[in-house]
Amino acid sequence: MEQSKRYVLYYRISTQKQSQSGLGLEAQKRDIDLYLDNYSEQPYEILGSFTDVQSGGDNNRPELKKAIALAKKESAILLVQKICRLSRRVSFIASLLEDKDLNFKVAQMPFADKFQLHIYSALNEQEKDFIGSRTKAALQSWKERNPDKKLGAPIHHIEALAKARREKALKEAKRLEGLIVPLKQQGKSLRVICDVLNNSGITTSRGRSFHPSKVSRTLSLLEVG
């Protein structure tokens, strides 16, 4: 008799507030259930479920260690919602991918192989570093221009906010450039490009699916007709 597919589930939320509200866990459990019901071999067995309330930048997480140990011991699949739930550091993800005794899957990227997961983790880390650097630079610039003012009060920052939004949009466009520009140059339609992005588990900066209008705006930012 064929043995059922076995999984160890791992969840991570960043704050105690998320833990108390249950909102962070709810989305993760929903996506993992979708994976198990639609992409996993049937039947399957859940060997354990582990949850950390810690930042993704901290790789010294006790529940993650337990989850990995159990998955390796039982030759089970470690299943997470998104790759950033494992870590926001590409070096840590790379070490997991190189561990021959560990097999893990990402619910939002059900068909991704190890190479794709490595690339996606690198993009996540790059995005995190860019956002952090941009925020620090913007705050420092504002303080230098307004030495006698405190942050937050008046609403004179519409232009600065608009500029920040443009920078964010361009940053997201650059994140996708290596994938969508070649597809466009191959003559692929906006709908096909959307399907490639969505089927790869890639989402917008707000965590949403791509639509043709969004892809069109992104290509315009990259000056690709």
Buried (B, 14 or more C-beta within 10 A) or exposed (E): EEEEBBBBBBBBBBEEEBBEEEEBBEBBBEBBEBBBEEEBEEEBEEBBBBBBBBBBEBBEBEBBEBBBEBBBEBEBBBBBBBBBBBBBBBEBBBEBBEEEEBBBBBBBBBEBEBEBBBBBBBBBBBBBEBEEEBEEEBEEEEEEEEEEEEEEEEEEBEEEEEEBEEEBBEBBBBBBBEBBBEBBEEEBEBEBBBEBBBEBBBBBEEEEEBBEEBBEEBBEBBEBE
